[in-house]
Amino acid sequence: MAVQSAAASVLLRKGGNVEVTTQDSGITLAVSLGWQTPDHNGSDFEVDASAIGTAGGTVYSDDYFVFFNNLRTPDGSILHSGEPVKSGDQARILVDLAALPADLDRIVFPVSIYEADYRGQNFSQVRGAYIRIAPHGGHEIARYSLSAETATAVLFGELYRFHGKWKFRAVGHGYASGLRGIALDFGVNV
């Protein structure tokens, strides 16, 4: 389900989706993620965004698990900014639709808290979490603001191919098993 905002961006609710291309096109999409973290028991939160490109529900190859230790796919189709960006977003992941392998059909965007169990941290302490999508250098198409989760990692959203078009879905599914649990669910060799 989606709610149209005044600025022509679609505000999505959990499970809602929106078409982001009318066909497989040469555009590059910017998937931006943000959150606000408190200082917790004297230790900072280390929150990391990542992307997993899949085919048939399983990671395309381990090289398509893009995160702080692997900032890009071999073909450059998915590129992680690596650092917070000027706009206030905490992370930006660029997806070059034309460069993606033809059989790659979905890209999921998890966000996780580093050493969350050890530090006693979870997403219920994180505020203002969101994911938004736009053509790179263009105006926002859609945004999803997440509600509080007691999980240590959350699948924020996903891009998926549907009848030759790309759509974006707001997911908001939490994992108590952290990024490792998400990676294992998608068949990443961790």
C-alpha positions, 0 to 999 in steps of 0.5 A: 500500500502506498500513500501519495505525498505532496512532493510527488514522492510515494510514501510507502507503508510496510509491504507497499511497492511502487514501479521505479522504471517502465522497462529495463532501462539504462538508469542508475538508481540511488538507494539512500538509507538513514537513521539516528543512533544514540550514545548507548552505555558509552559505546557508539552504535555502528550501523551498516547498510548493505545490498544482496543481489539475488537470482531465484531467491539466492545470492547471485554469487558471494561477490553480489553481497555488497557491504563495508568489506566489499563495496562493489560487485565485479561488474560495478552494477551495485556500488556502496558509497562506503561513508555517510553522504552530504544529504544527511543520508547515512549510506547510499547504494547505487544500482546501475540497472543496465549493468546488472546480469540479466538473470539477477531479479532482486536486490535486498537492502539490509541494515545491521548493528555491528556487535549488537548482542555484545553491546546490548543494542537493537533497532528499538533504540534507533530513530528515524530509520528510512530507505528512499529511492531516486534516479541518481541525481534525480528527485525521490520516487519513494520513501519508507519510514520504518517503525521500531524493531527489537531486531539487530538487523532489518531488511529495509526494502528491495528492488525486484524485476517484474515483467521487465520492469523494476519495482521497489517494495518496503519490507521492514522485516527484522532479524534477531540473528543480525546480518549473518542471519540475513546473509545465510537466508540468501545463501551467502557463504559466511 
